[in-house]
Amino acid sequence: MDIAEITAKARVLLEAMPYIQDFHGSTFVVKYGGSFMDDADPAVRTRVAYDIAFFAAVGINVVVVHGGGKAITKAMEAAGLNASFVNGPAHHGRSGDGGREADAQRGGEQGSV
């Protein structure tokens, strides 16, 4: 790392310091959704992991939740069920067969956590 890179990083940290102090001890919930999970470029996932590690290093608690919507939808379709999305969040399977829907959702999420 050369002096220009070190200086640039120092500037970013100085700019971020008031926010780091304000949010120290807070809890952030980070949704790690399909766009990141499906990205073919591992650098994208690495950048997100570094950002999450940075939060933890400066005293911000991080809870990571996965989206899983694509996998759940795929499992529901394989089970012959329909997925619907209402106001953004996924409300899967409005067909009225809650047992089959829950089974499909569990199957779609299996091994993802």
Secondary structure, DSSP 4 states (H G I P E B T S, - for coil): --HHHHHHHHHHHHHHHHHHHHHTT-EEEEEE-HHHHT-S-HHHHHHHHHHHHHHHHTT-EEEEEE--HHHHHHHHHHTT--EEESSSSEEE-TTS-HHHHHHHHHHHHTT--
